[in-house]
């Protein structure tokens, strides 16, 4: 949409997809998380939801829908961030794992926010141009 011909071209999608894979690997390799089925499931679903919503919003083929789904992705990123705070407090992950995953999801969230702003500005320009036509 706008700058991209497919969601796979989007840097934020690529980062979100990599983050999802990284989270899945962590949940499968970490015994404490792996045994806590509810927590593991919730973290996996939230991590995968980030890239899923980018893809779904892009495929809707309107700026308005893409923005809506990018907000869902941003919400899932926040959920992951909260879950990593929770995992650290439970002492399920070490400090390096915590900061590594947390920094990844913060970067994804910032990129989503910037892309939302970009798309909203495009929408404003479209409305201005329509008024002037």
VENHU-V583141 format. One line per field, one symbol per residue. ss: DSSP state (~ for helix, > for strand, _ for the rest). psi: psi as a letter, one per 40 degrees, with the letter a starting at -180 (. if undefined). burial: I if it has 24 or more other ideal C-beta (glycine too) atoms within 12 Angstrom, else O. A space follows every 10 residues. Layout:
ss: ???
psi: ???
burial: ???
This chain:
ss: ______~~~_ ~~~~~~~~~~ ~~~~~~~~~_ ~~~~~_~~~~ ~~~~~~~~~~ ~~~~~~~~~_ __~~~~~~~~ ~~~~~~~~~~ ~~~~~~~~~~ ____~~~~~~ ~~~~~~~~~~ ~~~~~~~~~~ ~~~~~~~~~~ ~~_
psi: hceieiddeh dddddddddd dddddddddh dddddgdddd dddddddddd ddddddddee fidddddddd dddddddddd ddddddddde fdiidddddd dddddddddd dddddddddd dddddddddd de.
burial: IOOOOOIOOI OIIOIIIOII OIIIOIIOOI OOIOOOOOII OIIIOIIIII IIIIIOIIOO OOIOOIIOII IIIIOIIIII IOIIOOIOOO OIIOOOIIOO IIOIIIIIIO IIOOIIOIIO OOOOOOOOOO OOO
